[in-house]
Amino acid sequence: MAKQYETVIGLEVHVELATKTKIFCGCSTAFGGEPNTHTCPVCTGMPGSLPVLNKQVLEYAIAVGLAINCDITRNCKFDRKNYFYPDNPQNYQISQLYLPICRNGYVEIETEEGTKKVGIHEIHMEEDAGKLIHDEWEDASLVDFNRSGVPLIEIVSEPDMRSADEVIAYLEKLRLIIQYLGASDCKLQEGSMRADVNLSVREVGAKEFGTRTEMKNLNSFKAIARAIEGERARQIDLIEDGKEVIQETRRWDDTKESSYAMRSKEDAQDYRYFPDPDLVPIIVSDQLLESIRAKQPEFRTEKMARYKEEYDIPEYDIEIITASKRMADLFEETVAICNQPKKVSNWLMVETMRLLKEQDMDPEDIRFSPEHLAALIQMTEKKEINSSVAKEVFEVMFNEDIDPVAYVDEKGLKTVNDEGALRKTIEEIVAANPQSVEDYHNGKEKAIGFLVGQTMKAMKGKADPAMVNQILKELL
């Protein structure tokens, strides 16, 4: 009988925090920018320059820790992790080994078997390294220190996950919590959220863990799922062939759907950690802790319960809308202006989702404002524009966030509610189409549809279809 294997997975997730300045200096953390322009003596590691902790980094780290049920380390400090690498300007990274800011938390995920707790071993604060750019043309490597000193938290899970599905559920839950806190935008494609996967396999029922490998370079949920499946299969093949799994760091190549070894994994003592002598210890007072706790936002679960009670929209809508902080904010702010929850929800669920999908965008990238969406809904409700014009205007608004009222005026898209003018047009169309009139009288209901279409065409789509129908029925 073939052996059954179980996959054991733990994650190290790095999250770039949404502070305006770096962790130990006043340089900008903005993404992009000309190489080496967001830099100073501290983040380029100049001798004699001294780091000072950015308080906002500490507050974000504590807020994330509280949201994922961690104990907050009330007395913690920074350590130096020593290693030489060209993008690491001081030849050490400031991190936390001995006393990380948060410990012993958990995240609840939904699996096929029900709710499962994934343990959080710790969260520590650290600085990011710079970025090496390899120039093939010049046959040289260049270094950009713009990212050096950008604040990170590293969230280390326990090895509690058993499949790619559980890993994705855990990451999505984590990402949503952090986005709701405003601590990071968590865009995998821009590297503001990065996950390293530690994976081993063992026979079902075995007590001991197998040898684990660590996989890097995973910048989308799909790549993470593929890498897990690929690494699981690779390790099982090795074991079945009687070979050993080597503890090493591997790099996943998503285009080739395979991984290759980068380096063997040394143990931590190689880094010669010691407390950073330039930074004072951090004492988290009761007052600071309570003020952060009081500022925690309403998270998704509470939001879903409130929407159900307050807005009377379908559960499916609630799930989709609250799955993104940006969508939820947009929904609430628009409803506050126009007081039409179902209508707002419809625009978000149908047209917005369609355009996001077509343009391969994230809900976080939505550009239009709640004021403009509310104005569009109000114009449609007052029958100032009909539904097909509204969709056309919405598409422009989605791409350029135009003011719909001004746009409708400027393009002359208002519905013609002048009954006299409309009746005149309809009379002309009825006179010009005797065959359709006869068909209608002979019981062909569909014939009226043709006449409505002709009228809308003549009115350049700016008539109220209900009124057209009504007048037509009268005339016929």
N, C-alpha and C positions, 0 to 999 in steps of 0.2 A: 504493500500500500504506500502511495506517495506521501511524503512528509508534508505536514501543514506548517506554514510559517506565519509568524505575526510580525508586523512592522512596528517599530518603536520610534517615535519622532518627537524631538524637542526643537523649539525654535529660538533663535536670537534675532530679535527685531530691532533695528535701528530706526529711530524716528528723529527727523530734523525738526527742531522746535521753531515756532512761528514768531520768534523775537525779531525786533528790528535790527538789533546789533548782536555781535558775536558773544560767546560765553565769557571771555576774559578781557575784552577790549571794546572800544566804541565803534569798530568798523561795521559797515552795512552787511547784512546777510542776504541781500537780494540775489535771486537766481539770475545767472547770465552776467553781463557787464564785461568790459574789456579785461583781459588777463591782468592779474596783479594790481587792479585799481582799488579793490576793497581791502586794502592791507595797511598795516602799520608795524612798528618795531615789535609789538607783542606777538601778533599772529604770524609774523615771519621769523620768530625765534631769535631776535637780535640779543646778543649778550647784554645782561644788565637790565633788560626790560622786565617789568613786573606785572603779573596777571592780577585782575580784580574780578571777583565773581559777579555776574549779571543776576540781580535778584529775581528777575522774571523767569529765568531758567529754573531756579529752585522752586518757584511757585507753580510753574507748569508741571514739573516732575512730581511734586506733592499732589497736585490736582489729579494727574493721571493715576498715581498710586491709590488715592482715596477711591477713585471711580472703579478700580479693579481690586478693591477689598484688601489692600496691602497694609501692613504695619509700617508706620513712618518712623525712620531712624531719627530720634530726636537730637542725637549728637553724632554728626558724621563728618568725614573729611575727604580730601582728594589725595590720590596717590599718583606717582609717576610710573608709567609702564615704559621701560627703556628698550628701544630697538632702533636700529639705524635703517632708514629708508628715505630715498630722496624727497618724497613728498611730505616728510614729517620733519618740520623745520628745526625743532629743538633737539631732535634725536631722542625724544621721549614724547609720549602722549599723556595728557592729564586725564585721569579716569578715576574710578572708585573700585578698589578691590576688597578692602577689609571691612569698610562700613558703608555699604551702598545706601542710598536715600530711602528706598522702599524694599520691603521683604515680605515673603509668605502671603501672597494674594491668590486670587483665582478669577477666572472668567468663565461664565456659564455659556455653553454652546448647545444648539439644538442638533441632535443626531437622529438617525433612524430609530435608535433604541430609546429616544427620549432626551431629557436634559442631561448634560455631562459637564462636570467641572474640570477645567484645565488649570493646573496649579501654576502660579507665577513664582519662580524662585526668588527673583530680585529685579529691581530697576536701578540702573546707575546712570549718573550724568557723566558726560565726557565731551571732549572736543573732536571735531572731524579733522581729517588730514587734508592736505592740498590735493591737487590732481595732476597726474603726470600725463603729458600729451606726447605721443610718439610720432615724430615727423619722419615719414618714410623718405621723403624727398631729400631732406638735409642729412638723413641718417643720424638723427640726434633726438634726445628726449628733452622736452621743455616742461617746466613746472609752473602751474598757476596756483597761487596761494589764496585766491578769493574764497575758496571753501574752507581753508584752514582756520580752525577756531569757530566754525559754525556749531552751535550747541546741538548735542544729540542726547537722547536718552536711549539706553539699550534695555529692552524688556526681555528677560531670559525666562523661558517657560520651563516647567518640569517636563520630563519625557513622557507625557500623558496622552499624546495623540497616536492614533493607530492607523490612520488612512489619510489620503490626500483630501478627501471630503472634509474630514475633521479639521485639517490644517487650514483649509480655505474658510471654513465656518469661523474658526478662531481668529484668523487674520481680518475677516470682514467685521467681526464684532469689535475687535481692537481698533480698527480703522474708524469705525463709526463713533465709538466712545471718544477717541482723540479729536475727531473732527467736531463733534458736538461741544467739546471743551474749548475748541478754538486753539488748541495747543500746536496743531500742525495741519497742513492740508493733506498730508499722507498721499501724495501723488507718486505711485510707484515708478511711473515713466520718467519723472524728474529726479528720482532718487531721494525724495523726502521721506519715503518709507522703504526700507530694504530688509529683506528677510534672509537669514542664513539658516539652512536646514540641517540639523544633526539627525542622522538616520542609521538605525541598525536593524537587523532581522534576527529572530530567534525561533526555535521550534515552539509551536503552540504548547503551553503548559510549562515551558522552561522558566526557572526562577531567575537565572543570570541574564544580564543583557548581553547581546552580541557586541562585536567591535563596531564602533560608529565611524561614519565619515561625515565631514561637514561640506555642504555645497554652497558655493557663492555665485554671484552674478545672476540673481533671479529678479527680473524687473517687471513681472506681471503675474497675476494669479494663475493664468493659464500655464506660464512657464514653470511656476512652482509645482503645479499639479503634474505636469509632464516629467519634471525632474525627479519627483518622488517616485512615480511609477518606474522610470528608467533605472534609478539607483536601487530600488527594491529588487527588480529583476536581475540587475548586475550582481548584487550580493548573493542572491539565492543561487545563481549559476555557479559562482565561485565555491559556495559551500557544497553544492551538489557534486562539484568536480573534486571535492576533497582539498580545495585550496583555502588559504587564509584571507580574510578581509583585512586590509591594512588600514590602520588609523591614519587618515590623511585629509587634507583639504582638497576638494575637487572643484573644478569650474564647470558650470553647465553651459553648453552651447545650444541655444534654443533652435537655431536654424538647422543644425545637424541632429538635434534631439539626442545628444549624447554628452557625457561628461568626461573630463580628463584630469589626471592628477596635477595639482599645482605644487604642493609641498607636503612633506610628512609633518604630522602635528606634534610639535614639541610640547612639553609640559610647561605649566605657567612659570616655574622658577627661572626659566630662561630670561624672563622679562625683568628680573631683579626689581620687583615693585618695592617702593618705600614711600612713606607719606611725603607729599609735596611741601617742601619747606617755605615756599613763597606764598602759600594760601592759608588763611586762618581756618580753624575748624568751624563747622556750621552748627549753631545751636538753634533748633527749631522750637520757638516758644509756643506756649498754649495759645497765646493771642494770635500768632501767625497762622497756626493750624486751624483755629476756629474761623478766622476770617476767610481762609481758602475754602473750608468746608461750607461756609454760608454762601459762597459765590458759585458753588457747583450748579450747572444748568439742569434743566429738565431733560433727562435722557430719553432714549427712544421708547422704552417700555412704558414709562409714565405718560409720555406724549401720546402714545397709541390709545391708552385708556381714556385720556382727556378728550381726544378727537372724537372717540366713539360717543362720549356723553354730550359733547358740546356741539358737534357739527352735523350729525346725522348724514354721514357719507359712508359708502360701502367699505367693508373691512379690507377688501382688496386694494382700494384706493389708499386707505390709511397706511397699509403696509408699504406700498410703493413710495408714497410721499415722505414718510418718516425714515425711509432707508437712506435719505440724503439730507444733511443739515441744510444745505442751500434750498432744496425743494420745500422743506418744512417751513423755513423762514419766509420764503416767497409766498407760500400758501397762507400762512397766518397774517402776514402784512397785507396781502391783497384782500383777504376776507374782512380785515379790520376797516378797509376803505369802502368796499362795495357791499359787504354783508350778503354775499351770495356763495356760501361754501360749496354747494354742489356744482355751480357753474365754474368756479375757480378750479375745483378738482377736475372737472371735465377737460378744461384747457390744458392743465398740467399732464393729465393721464393720456390724452389722445394726441393733440398736436405737438405739445412739447416733447413727449417721449418719442414721437415719430421723427421729429427733426434732430433730436439728440442722436438717435440711432443712425439716421441717414448721414450725419456729419461726423459720426464716430467721436462724439463729445461726452464728457462727464457731466452729470447734473451740476457739479461744482462750478462748471464753466459757463452757466447760463448768464446772459448779459442783460436781459430786459428787466425793467424795474417793476415792483408791485403797483406803483401808481399807474404805469402805462397799461398793465394787464387789466387793472380795475376799470380804467377809462374805456378800454375796448369792450369789456363785458357790459358796462353801462350803456354804451352806444347801441349794442346789439339788443339789449333788453328794451330800450326805448324805441326799437325798430328804426333807428336812424340809419343803420346799415343792415343788410341781410346777411345770412350766415356764410354765403360763399365769399362775399366781400370781406367779412370779418376774418376768414381763414387766410385770404390773400394779404390783408394788412398785418395779420399776426406773423406771417412768415418774414415780412420785411422787418417787423419789430424784433423778432427772434435774432435776426442777423445783425441789425444795426441799432436796436433800442430807440426807434423813432417815437415821437409823440403821436399816437394814433389819431387823435382829434385833428391835429394840424395836418397830418398826412391825408386824411379823408377829405378835408376841405380843399387842400391844395390840388389833389388829383380829381376832385369832383366826384367822389364815390358815394355821396349820400343817397339814400333810398328816396325815390320820387314818391311822396305821399299825396301829391296833388291829384285828387280823384278825377277832376275834369280832364287833365292832360292824359292821364292813364286810360280813361274811358275812351277818349278820342283815338288813341293808338290801338286799343283793343277792337274798336269798331272797324278800323281800317283793316286789321288782320283778319277779322271774321269775314269781311266783305271779300278779301283776296283769297280766302280758302274755302270755297263752297263745298268741296268734296269732304273736308274734315267735319264741317257743320252737319252735313247729311249723315256721315258715319256716326256722329254723336247721337243724332236723332234716331238712328237705327239701333241704338243700344250699345255702340262701341265706346265704352267708357274711356279707352286709351286715347281716343281722338282728342280729348280735352288736353291731354299731356302735350301733344304736338303744338296746340295753340298757345299753351302757357310758355313753352320753349320759344316759340316765335316772338311772343310778346317780350320775354326777358331779353332776347337778342336785340329787338328793336330799342329796348330801354337800356341797352348796354349793361345788363345785369343789375340795374339799380332800382328795380321795382320790388315791392313786397309781395312775394309769391302768394301769400294768403289772400291779399287784396285782389291780385290778378285772377285767382281762382273764383273768388266771389263774384266779381264783375262779369267774368266769362259765363258763369252759370246763369246769372240774371239775363244776359244778352241771348244766350242760347235757348 
